[in-house]
């Protein structure tokens, strides 16, 4: 257990540190007092999503890849993951789920105190596209932490310890689903009610990931589901999420940086992160 490829080196430390750093920083920056003090000094998106989320997760995944504890296929970055059947299956699910869920978002409620007033206009495709773009940094960080580190590292360790694939997938998946749901308690209170439902959403994401074994298609699906949620929240919540903040130049630039830097590093991991096949020794059981 404590050897070179034991539990703590393989997945214990990466999972524990990622699950402390990402939600912990998110809780601090969402704290009513601490967030107001620290926010002007160090931007939220840079601290939480770029450093504590995507950056730290990529460091652990890169180390696991170089050590031969994680393959491209394990993380959904193998060329076989882009075969026609997997692409078609993945894209069909993404299109069906996205269009189907968007169609269920009807017009918003009538304005408060306006008896007989018509309901607010239904959300538009432009609103969905807006939320799809501004949520990319959060979706990427969540996927790297909860699918890449939590699920993939735990699943591969269990399999190399002799567990059958179904049991390893269910065990690692349960860990990822529960921690993903609890992570939302580190957001502002308006999101706490969604925490248990989001455990089910993560289970669906993991099923999709296992079926396609494609990290990038899974990112598209995860981001689409998040965009649907924010689009619906903007129309049905008594206190809609302010869209203008995300459209201002400075927050927009920070969000873009927090997404693009890890996105490029993820491609570098896919391209150069693994040693040549002949140098990879089979991981110790």
C-alpha positions in Angstrom: 0.0 0.0 0.0 2.8 2.4 0.7 5.1 1.4 -2.1 6.1 3.2 -5.2 2.7 2.5 -6.8 0.7 2.2 -3.7 -2.6 3.8 -2.8 -1.4 7.1 -1.6 1.0 7.8 -4.5 -1.4 6.5 -7.1 -4.7 8.1 -6.1 -4.9 8.9 -2.4 -2.8 12.1 -2.4 -4.1 13.4 -5.7 -7.7 12.9 -4.9 -7.4 14.2 -1.3 -5.5 17.3 -2.3 -7.7 18.1 -5.3 -10.9 17.7 -3.2 -9.5 20.0 -0.5 -8.0 22.6 -2.7 -10.7 23.1 -5.3 -13.8 23.2 -3.1 -11.8 24.8 -0.3 -10.8 27.8 -2.4 -14.3 28.0 -3.8 -15.7 28.2 -0.3 -13.3 30.9 0.7 -13.9 33.1 -2.4 -17.7 32.6 -2.0 -17.6 33.5 1.7 -19.5 36.8 2.3 -16.6 38.4 4.1 -13.5 36.6 2.8 -14.6 36.8 -0.8 -15.0 40.6 -0.6 -11.6 40.9 1.0 -9.7 38.6 -1.3 -11.7 39.0 -4.5 -10.2 42.4 -5.5 -6.7 41.1 -4.8 -6.8 37.7 -6.6 -9.6 37.1 -9.1 -12.0 34.3 -8.4 -11.7 32.6 -11.8 -7.8 32.5 -11.6 -7.6 31.3 -8.1 -10.4 28.7 -8.0 -10.7 27.4 -11.6 -7.3 28.0 -13.1 -5.0 27.2 -10.1 -7.0 25.2 -7.6 -9.1 23.3 -10.1 -7.7 22.7 -13.6 -4.1 23.5 -12.8 -3.7 21.3 -9.8 -5.6 18.4 -11.4 -3.5 18.6 -14.6 -0.3 18.4 -12.5 -1.5 15.2 -10.9 -2.7 13.7 -14.2 0.5 14.6 -15.9 2.6 12.9 -13.1 0.4 9.8 -13.3 0.8 9.7 -17.0 4.6 10.0 -16.9 4.8 7.3 -14.3 2.7 4.9 -16.4 -0.2 4.8 -13.9 -2.6 6.3 -16.3 -3.0 5.6 -20.0 -4.5 7.8 -22.7 -7.4 5.5 -22.9 -8.0 5.7 -19.1 -8.4 9.5 -19.4 -10.3 9.5 -22.7 -7.5 11.0 -24.8 -6.6 8.0 -26.9 -7.0 8.2 -30.7 -9.3 5.2 -30.5 -11.7 7.4 -28.6 -12.5 9.3 -31.8 -13.6 6.2 -33.8 -16.8 6.7 -35.8 -19.1 4.7 -33.5 -18.0 6.6 -30.4 -18.3 10.0 -32.1 -21.7 9.2 -33.5 -23.0 7.9 -30.1 -21.5 10.8 -28.2 -22.8 13.5 -30.6 -26.2 11.9 -30.8 -26.6 11.9 -27.0 -25.3 15.5 -26.7 -27.7 16.8 -29.4 -30.7 14.8 -28.0 -30.1 15.9 -24.4 -29.3 19.5 -25.2 -32.2 20.1 -27.5 -34.6 18.0 -25.4 -33.8 19.9 -22.1 -33.7 23.3 -23.8 -37.2 22.6 -25.2 -38.5 22.1 -21.7 -37.6 25.6 -20.6 -40.8 27.4 -21.2 -41.6 31.1 -20.8 -40.7 32.5 -17.4 -43.3 33.5 -14.7 -45.3 36.7 -14.9 -43.8 39.8 -13.3 -44.5 39.9 -9.6 -47.6 41.9 -8.7 -48.9 42.1 -12.3 -52.2 40.2 -12.4 -53.0 38.9 -15.8 -49.6 40.0 -17.2 -48.2 37.8 -19.9 -45.4 35.5 -19.0 -41.8 36.6 -19.7 -40.4 35.6 -23.0 -38.9 32.1 -23.4 -35.1 31.8 -23.3 -33.4 32.1 -26.6 -30.6 30.2 -28.3 -28.4 33.2 -27.9 -28.7 33.0 -24.1 -27.8 29.3 -24.1 -24.8 30.1 -26.3 -23.8 32.9 -23.9 -23.9 30.6 -20.8 -22.2 27.8 -22.8 -19.2 30.1 -23.4 -18.8 31.7 -19.9 -19.2 28.3 -18.1 -16.4 26.5 -20.1 -13.8 27.3 -17.4 -15.9 25.9 -14.6 -17.0 22.8 -16.6 -13.4 22.0 -17.6 -12.1 22.4 -14.0 -15.0 20.2 -12.6 -14.3 17.5 -15.2 -10.6 17.5 -14.6 -11.1 17.2 -10.8 -14.0 14.9 -10.5 -13.7 12.8 -13.6 -10.0 13.0 -14.3 -8.5 12.8 -10.8 -11.4 11.4 -8.7 -12.8 8.8 -11.1 -10.0 7.9 -13.5 -7.2 7.6 -10.9 -9.3 5.7 -8.4 -10.7 3.4 -11.1 -7.3 2.5 -12.5 -5.9 1.8 -9.1 -8.7 -0.5 -8.1 -8.4 -2.4 -11.4 -4.7 -2.9 -10.9 -5.4 -4.1 -7.4 -7.4 -6.9 -8.9 -10.9 -5.5 -8.7 -13.2 -6.3 -11.6 -14.0 -3.5 -14.0 -17.7 -3.1 -13.0 -17.0 -2.9 -9.3 -14.1 -0.5 -9.8 -16.2 1.7 -12.0 -19.1 1.8 -9.5 -16.8 2.5 -6.5 -14.9 5.2 -8.2 -18.1 6.6 -9.8 -19.8 6.8 -6.4 -16.9 8.8 -5.0 -16.9 11.2 -7.9 -20.7 11.7 -7.8 -21.0 12.2 -4.1 -18.0 14.7 -3.9 -19.3 16.6 -7.0 -22.7 17.1 -5.3 -21.2 18.1 -2.0 -18.8 20.5 -3.8 -21.8 22.7 -4.7 -22.3 23.4 -1.0 -19.2 25.6 -1.3 -21.1 27.9 -3.7 -23.5 30.6 -2.5 -26.7 29.2 -0.8 -28.9 29.5 -3.9 -27.1 26.5 -5.4 -27.3 24.2 -2.3 -30.7 22.9 -3.2 -29.2 21.4 -6.5 -26.5 19.4 -4.8 -28.2 16.0 -4.6 -29.6 16.3 -8.0 -26.2 17.1 -9.4 -24.9 13.8 -8.0 -27.3 12.1 -10.4 -26.1 14.4 -13.2 -22.5 13.4 -12.6 -23.6 9.7 -12.7 -25.0 10.4 -16.2 -21.8 12.2 -17.2 -19.7 9.2 -16.0 -21.9 6.8 -17.9 -21.4 8.9 -21.0 -17.6 9.0 -20.4 -17.5 5.2 -20.0 -19.5 4.6 -23.1 -17.5 7.0 -25.4 -14.2 7.1 -23.4 -13.8 10.6 -24.9 -12.8 13.4 -22.5 -13.6 16.2 -24.9 -17.1 15.0 -25.9 -17.7 14.6 -22.2 -16.7 18.2 -21.6 -19.1 19.3 -24.3 -22.0 17.4 -22.6 -21.1 18.6 -19.1 -20.9 22.2 -20.3 -24.2 21.9 -22.2 -26.0 20.6 -19.1 -24.5 23.5 -17.0 -25.6 26.0 -19.7 -29.1 24.6 -19.6 -29.2 25.0 -15.9 -28.0 28.6 -15.9 -30.4 29.5 -18.8 -33.3 28.1 -16.8 -32.1 29.8 -13.6 -32.0 33.1 -15.4 -35.7 32.8 -16.3 -37.2 31.2 -13.3 -35.2 32.4 -10.3 -36.4 35.4 -8.2 -32.8 36.6 -8.3 -31.4 35.8 -11.7 -27.7 35.3 -12.2 -26.4 38.7 -13.5 -25.4 38.2 -17.1 -23.8 41.7 -17.4 -20.9 40.8 -15.1 -19.7 38.0 -17.3 -20.0 40.3 -20.4 -17.7 43.0 -19.0 -14.3 43.0 -20.7 -12.2 42.3 -17.6 -14.1 39.3 -16.2 -14.5 38.0 -19.7 -10.7 38.1 -20.2 -10.1 36.4 -16.9 -12.6 33.7 -17.7 -11.1 33.2 -21.2 -7.6 32.9 -19.7 -8.8 30.4 -17.0 -10.2 28.2 -19.7 -7.6 28.5 -22.5 -4.4 27.9 -20.4 -5.6 24.5 -19.0 -7.2 23.6 -22.4 -3.8 24.0 -24.1 -2.1 22.1 -21.3 -4.6 19.3 -21.7 -3.7 19.0 -25.4 0.0 19.0 -24.5 -0.7 16.2 -22.0 -2.5 14.3 -24.8 0.4 14.9 -27.2 3.6 14.8 -25.0 2.5 13.7 -21.5 3.2 10.0 -21.8 6.6 8.3 -22.2 7.2 6.2 -25.3 5.4 2.9 -25.2 8.6 0.9 -24.9 9.5 2.9 -21.8 6.3 2.2 -19.9 6.6 -0.7 -17.5 3.3 -2.3 -16.5 2.1 -0.7 -13.2 2.7 -2.9 -10.1 -0.3 -4.6 -8.7 
